[in-house]
Amino acid sequence: MKRFFYKWIEKYLFDPNPLQRVIGVCFFPLTVLYCIYTTSKRISQKPVYFGIPVISIGNLVVGGSGKTPITIELAKSYKNPAVVLRGYGRESKGLYVVSKKGKILEDIKISGDEAMMLSLALPQATVIVSEDRVKGIQKAKELGCEVVFLDDGYNKHNIAKYDILIRPKVEPKNIFCLPSGGYRDTPMMYSFVDLVLKDGVDFIREVKYKYNNRFIETLPSNLVLITAISKPDRLLEYLPQDVVVESFEDHYNFKKIDIESILNKYPQYSFITTQKDFVKLDKFNIPNLYLMDLTIDLKTDCKIDDYINFCTNFS
């Protein structure tokens, strides 16, 4: 029932049927109030520079758009970067240094899935989770990091930063802001940020497959995708047509009973998952588990070094 509810919400936000469109129209007065709130917040907050360059990777659309792999691709070019994020799905509150230059300091319950994935993918980086991004940035500066990558930081208008927005390959059919549609801010804001990266144009997703930590060319038949990411159907273009999908809500913390149920339901199947899901599934020792290894091929110069040099001269 819970999974059905999340799928219904995703369809309502991005590709509504006629009934869902009627519901969206009913919510439109709340959408107007929401837009007034986001606009007033944006224009009333004065950006503050905290003595360290901050690169924000965000999106206007609700849910996943590739922020984490883009962050990895950008941050890997620097010797001592920090990544600051809220840490959705973690069982902790407050500020934690999840990893420091490759040394993992906290477990996944403290970090959340995205922070752990970033820590494993960026051995030269410091990864910090904090609901208060300002405190996270200040901690990164205290630890001597050279640049901060702020995951999902577009709406932090009190922080002076270089704003990058990721634009989806396929725009939502529902063009309204929450709660009538799937946008967190008006699409007009694409014209007012430092850089927009369009999926499929400015960057290309490249997916390879791993088994037992080795790259393989082909996947087995009878395959089940286990995932807890937003809009899981976007993974299907990289998988065989007959793949079975067992999806959970975004950032879901898998339980032993979930995995046992899936294994009993598909006794003759192999399984595949994403990098983000793997950091939570690894402890279950799932047999015949394959990994989707996603990398980003950037086609656009993001001009981050220009911004860092500007901040250095400004200081």
C-alpha positions as CSV (number, residue, x, y, z in Angstrom):
1,M,0.0,0.0,0.0
2,K,2.8,2.4,0.9
3,R,4.6,1.7,-2.4
4,F,1.4,2.3,-4.3
5,F,0.9,5.6,-2.6
6,Y,4.4,6.8,-3.5
7,K,3.9,5.8,-7.1
8,W,0.6,7.6,-7.2
9,I,2.3,10.8,-5.9
10,E,5.1,10.6,-8.5
11,K,2.5,10.2,-11.3
12,Y,0.5,13.1,-9.8
13,L,3.5,15.4,-9.7
14,F,5.0,14.6,-13.1
15,D,2.5,12.9,-15.5
16,P,-1.0,13.3,-14.0
17,N,-4.0,11.5,-15.3
18,P,-7.3,13.5,-15.7
19,L,-8.4,12.9,-12.1
20,Q,-5.0,14.0,-10.8
21,R,-5.2,17.1,-12.9
22,V,-8.5,18.0,-11.2
23,I,-6.9,17.5,-7.8
24,G,-4.0,19.7,-8.8
25,V,-6.4,22.5,-9.8
26,C,-8.0,22.2,-6.4
27,F,-4.6,22.7,-4.8
28,F,-3.8,25.8,-6.9
29,P,-4.6,28.4,-4.2
30,L,-2.0,26.7,-2.0
31,T,0.4,26.7,-5.0
32,V,0.0,30.5,-5.2
33,L,0.8,30.8,-1.5
34,Y,3.8,28.5,-1.9
35,C,5.2,30.6,-4.8
36,I,4.7,33.8,-2.8
37,Y,6.7,32.2,0.1
38,T,9.6,31.0,-2.1
39,T,9.8,34.3,-3.9
40,S,9.8,36.3,-0.7
41,K,12.4,34.0,0.8
42,R,14.6,34.4,-2.3
43,I,14.5,38.2,-2.4
44,S,14.6,38.9,1.3
45,Q,17.8,36.8,2.2
46,K,21.2,38.4,1.6
47,P,23.9,36.0,0.5
48,V,26.8,35.8,2.8
49,Y,30.3,34.7,1.8
50,F,31.9,32.4,4.5
51,G,35.5,32.7,3.4
52,I,35.5,29.5,1.2
53,P,34.2,29.0,-2.4
54,V,30.8,27.2,-2.4
55,I,29.5,25.4,-5.5
56,S,25.8,24.4,-5.3
57,I,24.4,21.6,-7.3
58,G,20.6,21.6,-7.3
59,N,17.4,21.2,-9.2
60,L,14.0,22.8,-9.5
61,V,12.1,19.5,-9.9
62,V,11.1,17.4,-6.9
63,G,13.1,14.2,-6.5
64,G,16.2,12.8,-8.1
65,S,17.8,14.4,-11.1
66,G,21.4,13.3,-10.9
67,K,22.8,15.7,-8.3
68,T,25.0,13.2,-6.5
69,P,26.8,11.8,-9.6
70,I,27.3,15.3,-10.9
71,T,28.7,16.3,-7.5
72,I,31.1,13.3,-7.7
73,E,32.2,14.2,-11.2
74,L,32.9,17.9,-10.3
75,A,34.5,17.2,-6.9
76,K,36.9,14.5,-8.0
77,S,39.1,17.1,-9.8
78,Y,40.1,18.8,-6.5
79,K,42.7,17.6,-3.9
80,N,40.9,18.7,-0.8
81,P,37.2,19.4,-1.4
82,A,34.3,19.1,1.0
83,V,30.8,17.9,0.2
84,V,28.0,19.3,2.5
85,L,24.5,17.8,2.4
86,R,21.5,17.4,4.6
87,G,21.7,13.6,4.7
88,Y,18.2,12.6,3.8
89,G,17.1,9.3,5.3
90,R,19.7,9.2,8.1
91,E,18.8,8.2,11.6
92,S,20.7,11.1,13.2
93,K,20.3,14.8,13.7
94,G,22.9,17.6,13.7
95,L,26.3,17.9,12.1
96,Y,28.5,14.9,11.5
97,V,31.8,14.6,9.6
98,V,31.1,11.3,7.8
99,S,34.5,11.0,6.1
100,K,37.7,12.9,6.2
101,K,40.0,12.4,3.2
102,G,38.9,8.9,2.6
103,K,38.7,7.8,6.2
104,I,35.1,6.8,7.0
105,L,34.2,8.1,10.4
106,E,30.5,7.3,10.7
107,D,28.2,4.4,9.7
108,I,25.3,4.6,7.2
109,K,22.7,5.1,10.0
110,I,24.4,8.3,10.9
111,S,25.3,9.4,7.4
112,G,22.4,8.4,5.2
113,D,22.8,6.7,1.8
114,E,23.9,9.7,-0.3
115,A,26.6,10.8,2.1
116,M,28.0,7.3,2.3
117,M,28.0,6.9,-1.5
118,L,29.9,10.2,-1.8
119,S,32.4,9.2,0.9
120,L,33.2,5.9,-0.9
121,A,33.4,7.6,-4.4
122,L,35.6,10.6,-3.2
123,P,38.5,9.3,-1.2
124,Q,40.2,12.7,-1.3
125,A,37.1,14.5,0.1
126,T,35.6,15.4,3.4
127,V,31.9,14.7,3.5
128,I,29.7,16.5,6.1
129,V,26.0,16.1,6.9
130,S,24.1,18.9,8.5
131,E,20.6,20.2,8.3
132,D,22.2,23.7,8.8
133,R,24.3,24.1,5.7
134,V,26.0,27.2,7.1
135,K,27.4,25.2,10.0
136,G,28.5,22.5,7.5
137,I,30.3,25.1,5.4
138,Q,32.0,26.6,8.5
139,K,33.1,23.1,9.5
140,A,34.6,22.5,6.1
141,K,36.5,25.7,6.3
142,E,37.7,24.8,9.9
143,L,39.0,21.5,8.5
144,G,41.1,23.3,5.9
145,C,39.1,22.3,2.8
146,E,39.7,24.3,-0.4
147,V,36.2,24.3,-1.9
148,V,32.7,23.2,-0.7
149,F,30.2,21.4,-3.0
150,L,26.8,21.9,-1.6
151,D,24.4,19.1,-2.6
152,D,20.9,20.3,-3.1
153,G,21.7,23.8,-2.1
154,Y,19.8,25.9,-4.6
155,N,17.2,27.2,-2.1
156,K,19.9,28.3,0.4
157,H,19.7,31.9,-0.6
158,N,21.5,33.1,2.5
159,I,24.7,31.6,1.2
160,A,26.9,33.2,-1.5
161,K,27.6,30.5,-4.0
162,Y,28.0,29.4,-7.6
163,D,24.6,28.0,-8.5
164,I,24.3,25.0,-10.9
165,L,20.9,23.7,-11.7
166,I,20.3,20.3,-13.3
167,R,17.6,20.2,-15.9
168,P,15.9,16.9,-16.7
169,K,16.1,15.3,-20.1
170,V,12.3,15.1,-20.1
171,E,10.5,18.0,-18.5
172,P,7.5,17.2,-16.2
173,K,4.2,17.4,-18.0
174,N,2.8,19.0,-14.8
175,I,4.3,22.5,-15.0
176,F,3.1,23.9,-11.7
177,C,4.9,24.3,-8.4
178,L,4.0,22.3,-5.3
179,P,1.5,21.2,-4.3
180,S,-0.2,21.3,-7.7
181,G,2.8,20.1,-9.6
182,G,6.4,18.8,-9.4
183,Y,8.4,22.0,-9.3
184,R,10.0,23.3,-6.1
185,D,10.4,26.8,-7.7
186,T,9.2,28.3,-10.9
187,P,10.9,27.0,-14.1
188,M,11.6,30.7,-14.9
189,M,14.5,30.5,-12.4
190,Y,16.6,28.5,-14.9
191,S,17.3,31.8,-16.5
192,F,18.7,33.4,-13.3
193,V,21.3,31.0,-12.1
194,D,25.0,30.8,-12.9
195,L,24.8,27.5,-14.9
196,V,22.2,25.1,-16.2
197,L,23.2,21.5,-17.0
198,K,20.7,19.8,-19.3
199,D,20.6,16.0,-19.0
200,G,21.5,14.5,-22.4
201,V,23.0,17.7,-23.7
202,D,25.5,19.2,-21.2
203,F,26.1,15.8,-19.6
204,I,25.6,12.2,-20.6
205,R,25.0,9.3,-18.2
206,E,27.1,6.3,-18.8
207,V,26.0,3.0,-17.1
208,K,28.2,0.0,-16.8
209,Y,27.6,-3.2,-14.8
210,K,29.6,-4.8,-12.1
211,Y,29.5,-8.3,-10.5
212,N,31.8,-9.1,-7.6
213,N,33.5,-5.7,-8.1
214,R,34.4,-6.5,-11.7
215,F,33.0,-5.0,-14.9
216,I,30.9,-7.3,-17.1
217,E,29.5,-6.9,-20.6
218,T,26.1,-8.6,-20.3
219,L,23.5,-9.1,-17.6
220,P,21.8,-12.4,-16.8
221,S,18.2,-13.1,-17.7
222,N,15.5,-13.3,-15.0
223,L,16.7,-10.0,-13.4
224,V,15.1,-8.0,-10.5
225,L,15.9,-4.4,-9.9
226,I,15.9,-3.5,-6.2
227,T,15.9,0.2,-5.6
228,A,14.8,3.1,-3.3
229,I,15.3,6.1,-5.4
230,S,12.9,8.8,-6.7
231,K,11.4,8.0,-10.1
232,P,12.8,4.5,-10.4
233,D,11.4,4.1,-14.0
234,R,14.3,6.3,-15.2
235,L,16.6,3.4,-14.7
236,L,14.7,1.2,-17.2
237,E,16.5,2.6,-20.2
238,Y,19.7,1.0,-19.0
239,L,18.3,-2.4,-18.2
240,P,16.7,-5.3,-20.2
241,Q,13.1,-4.9,-21.2
242,D,11.8,-7.8,-19.1
243,V,13.5,-6.6,-15.8
244,V,11.2,-6.9,-12.7
245,V,11.1,-3.8,-10.6
246,E,10.9,-3.9,-6.8
247,S,10.9,-0.2,-5.8
248,F,10.6,1.5,-2.4
249,E,10.2,5.2,-1.5
250,D,13.2,7.4,-1.9
251,H,15.9,7.0,0.8
252,Y,14.1,4.0,2.3
253,N,16.1,2.0,4.8
254,F,15.8,-1.6,3.7
255,K,14.8,-4.1,6.4
256,K,15.7,-7.8,6.6
257,I,12.1,-8.7,6.1
258,D,12.0,-6.7,2.8
259,I,14.9,-8.6,1.4
260,E,13.8,-12.0,2.6
261,S,10.4,-11.4,0.9
262,I,12.0,-10.5,-2.4
263,L,14.3,-13.5,-2.3
264,N,11.5,-15.8,-1.6
265,K,9.4,-14.3,-4.3
266,Y,12.1,-14.6,-7.0
267,P,14.1,-17.8,-6.1
268,Q,15.5,-18.3,-9.6
269,Y,16.4,-14.7,-10.3
270,S,19.5,-12.5,-10.2
271,F,19.3,-9.0,-8.7
272,I,20.6,-5.6,-9.6
273,T,20.7,-2.3,-7.8
274,T,22.2,1.3,-8.0
275,Q,25.3,2.6,-6.2
276,K,23.1,4.6,-3.9
277,D,21.1,1.6,-2.9
278,F,24.1,-0.7,-2.7
279,V,25.5,1.0,0.4
280,K,22.3,0.0,2.2
281,L,21.9,-3.5,0.7
282,D,25.5,-4.7,1.0
283,K,24.9,-5.9,4.6
284,F,22.2,-8.4,3.5
285,N,24.6,-10.5,1.4
286,I,22.1,-10.9,-1.5
287,P,23.2,-13.7,-3.8
288,N,23.8,-12.9,-7.5
289,L,23.7,-9.1,-6.9
290,Y,24.8,-6.9,-9.8
291,L,25.6,-3.2,-9.6
292,M,24.7,-0.4,-12.0
293,D,27.9,1.7,-12.1
294,L,26.9,5.2,-13.2
295,T,29.4,7.8,-14.3
296,I,28.9,11.3,-15.8
297,D,30.5,12.5,-19.0
298,L,30.4,16.3,-18.8
299,K,30.2,18.1,-22.2
300,T,30.2,21.6,-20.8
301,D,32.9,23.6,-19.0
302,C,31.3,24.5,-15.7
303,K,33.8,27.4,-15.1
304,I,34.2,26.4,-11.4
305,D,37.9,27.3,-11.4
306,D,37.0,30.9,-12.6
307,Y,34.6,31.2,-9.6
308,I,37.2,29.8,-7.1
309,N,39.8,32.3,-8.4
310,F,37.3,35.1,-8.1
311,C,36.6,34.1,-4.4
312,T,40.3,33.9,-3.7
313,N,40.9,37.4,-5.1
314,F,37.8,38.6,-3.3
315,S,39.2,37.3,0.0
